[in-house]
């Protein structure tokens, strides 16, 4: 992935590191369930999870800090690209895109949704409209879930930005209102549709960013093997795959993010079309 071609975002902040790592990353069993099912599926509403985390003091944001490591520069560049893609899409519909802030931290951080810890993986907080990322997650994604590569990492960020898009369009709040009126199983089904749409939005971003790079630099953003990396990541974090790994059986009524097949299909849908209109996961079967 030629991410060095992308414009870095300035809407980034660093800090929030504290003592300890919060929830433990090691081991299987309940630890794996807590990490994989709750957090590493990307995009679970943190207001549900973070409020139960230990409230610990986090360090202040450093206003003078800039991206220094290759990993930080990568994340900042991917965020800048999502801004450049979603801005024109909103403008074409007569709206204005308000970019999220990327908050990079180490270990733990405070958010308006509650206390965030690295073991939860990346998440989006709709209350402060920030994407939270501890870069150590990418190593976990590669080593534990077998989904390595820069485009797999970009898919993660693209998915979280997809939740920001859903916040701006009112989709997330509409789903939460519906969930308050239905059973837990029906609420889970709505959550699956929300997550699959975010997967599709990540694909839309990748398609448009790739085309924009061709137009500006004469070469595609995506290199051979990148698409496969993204699809592998989507496949690795399907509800059925994670349930099978953690508890040895699959419980479809407990799905909150979609099966591996669904996540791959909806990510691919957006990637192939490059149009957010194809991401209506709330109509018909998913």
N, C-alpha and C positions, 0 to 999 in steps of 0.2 A: 504494500500500500504506500503510495507516494504522498504521505501525509505532510511532508515538508513543503509541499506546494500550497498548503492551505493557509489561510489568514488566521493568525492567533487571535483569540478573543481577549479583550481587556476586562471582561466582566467575570473576573476570577478573584478569589481570595484564598489565602493560605493561613493555616493556624488550626486551633481547636485541639491540639494534641494534649493528652493528659497522662497521668500515671496509669500503667496497666493497659490491658487490651479489652476490658469488658468481658463479654462472653468468650469462652475458650473456643479456639478453632480446632483443636486436636480431637482425635477419637471419632468413634462412630456412634451407633445407637441413638440415644436421645440427643446427644450433641449434634449429630449430623442432621437429625430431623429439625432441630431448632434452627440450624444455620441454613440448610438447603431448602426446606419447605417454607419456612417463614421469610427468610431474607434473600437467599441467593437466586431466587426466581426472578429478581429484579422488579421493583415497582410496587410491592405491597405497600398499602397506605401506612406510612410510618406512625401515624397517630394511633394505630391499633397496637403496634409493637413497641414503640419507643417509650410510651408512658410507663411501661413495666420495667424498664432498664434502670439500673442504679443511677441516681442523680449525683454526679461528681463534677467538681470544678474543672473546666477546660481552659486552656490558655487563650489569651486574646488573639484576635486576628491581627496579623502583621500587615499594615497598609503599604509598607515599602517592599514587601516580598514580591519577587517575580519568578516565573518558571525558570528553573535552572537545570534540572536533570532531563535527559531525553524523555523519560516517562511523563514528567510534568509538561514538557513542551508538546508532547503528543496529545495529551488530554486537552490542553488549552487550544490546540489547533483543531481538534475535532469539534470542540464547542463552537469555535469561530465559524467552522463550516456549517454547523446546524443553524446558526444565526443567519448566515448568508443564504441558506436554502429556504428556511421558513419565513423570512422577511418578505420576499416577493410573493410567496404563496398567499400569505395573509393580505398583502396589498392588492393582489389580483381579485380578492373577494371583498374588497372595500374595507378591510380592517388594518390594524397596526399590530405587528408582532412585538411583544415585549420580551426580550431575551431573559432567560434564567441566569442566575449566578452559579458558577461552579465553585463549590467550597471543597478544597482538598485538605484533608486532615490526616493525622496519624494516631491510631489507637482509639480515641473517643473525642466527641465534640458535642456541644450543646446546639440545639435547633429549636425553632418555635413549635415543632412537633414533639419535642421531648429530647431525651438523651440518645445520641447516636453512638454506636460502637462499631469498630472495624469488622467484627464477626458477622454483622448483618449484611455485609456487601454494600454495593452502591444503592442509594435510594433517593427519591424525590420528595421533598416536603412542600405540599401545596400552600401551607400557611406563610412561609417566607419565600416561596418560589425559588428554591435553591436545589441543585443537584449536589448530593454529598458523596464524596469519593475518597476512600483510602486506597492508594495505589497498590498496596500489598494484595488487594483482592485479585488483581490480574494474575499474579503468581498462583493463587489458589485456584482460579478458573482453569489454568493450564494444567497444574499438577493433579488436582483432585478430580476435575471433571473432564480432563482431556480435551479442552477447548482452548488451545493456545493460538497465538498469532495476533498481529495488530488489528486486523479487521474484526476478529472476534471481540476485541476490546472496544473497538469503535462501535460495534453493534450494541454493547452494553450502554454506552453513553447515549447513543441514538435512541435507545428504548426509554431511558429516563427522560430525555428531552421530549419524547413522545407523550409522556405523562404531563409534562408542562404544557404542551399543545392542548391536551385534553382539559387542563385546568383553564386555559385561556378561552377555549370554546364553550366551556360550561358542561362538557360531557361528564367529567369526573363528579361534579356536584350533583348532576342529574342522577347518576348511578347510585350515589350514596343515598339520595332521597328515596329512590326505588327500593334499595336494600333495606331501608328502615321499615318498609311496609310488607315485606315478604318473608318466607321461611329462610332458614340458614342455607338449605340446599339451593333454593332459588337465588339467594344472595350470592352464593359461590358461583353460580352460573353467570350472573351479571359481571362478577369480577373477572371471570375467564374472558368474557367478551371485551372488557376494558383492556385487559392485558394483551389480547391478540391484536387489538387495534394499535396499541403502542408498538408491538412487534412490526406491524405493517408500516407504521409511520417511520420506524427505523429504516425499513427498506426503501421507502420513498426518499428519505434523506440521502441514502447511499447512491441511489440512481441519479438523483439530481446533482449531487456533488461530483459524481463521476463525469457526467455530461458537461458540467461547468468547467472541470479541469481540462477536458478535451478542448473546449472553446477557448480557454485562456492560455493554456500551455501546450496545446497540440498533442497531448498524450492523456490517456485515461488515468484516473486516480487509483483505480483498482488494478492490481497486478494478478497474474495467473496464481490461482490457489486462494485468493482472498475470499471469493464467494463461498468456497467450500469451508473456509474457517468460520465465516459467519453462520452458515447453516449448521455446522457442527456445534457451535455454541447454543443455537436455538434448540437443537435436538437434545443437548446434554442437560438442559434445565427444564424439560417438560415434567409436568406433575407425575405422570405415570412412571417415567424413568427414575425420578428421585424417590418416589414412594417404594418402588421395587428395590432400590438400593438400600433404603433406610429401614424398611419394615418387611420386605419380602413379599408384599402383596400390593395390589392396586385397588384404590377405593375411589371410583369416578365421582361420587357425590361430594367428595372432599376436595376435588380439583378447584383451584382458585386462579390458575394461570394458563391452563390448557395442556393438552398432551404434547408430547414431543412432535408428533405428526402435525398437529394443529399449529404449533409455534413455528415450525419450519415452513409450513404452507403459507401462513399469513405474512411472515417475513419475506418470503419469496414473492408473494403477491405484490407487495409494495415495491420490492426491488425490481421486478420485471416491468411494472407499469409506470412507476415514478409519479403517480397521481394520487393524492390523498382521497379522492372520491372512491377509489376501489377499496378503501379501508373501513367500510361500513360493516363492522362485525356485529351490529345489533339488529340486523334484518336477516331473517331466515336462519338456516343451520350454519354452524361454525365448523 
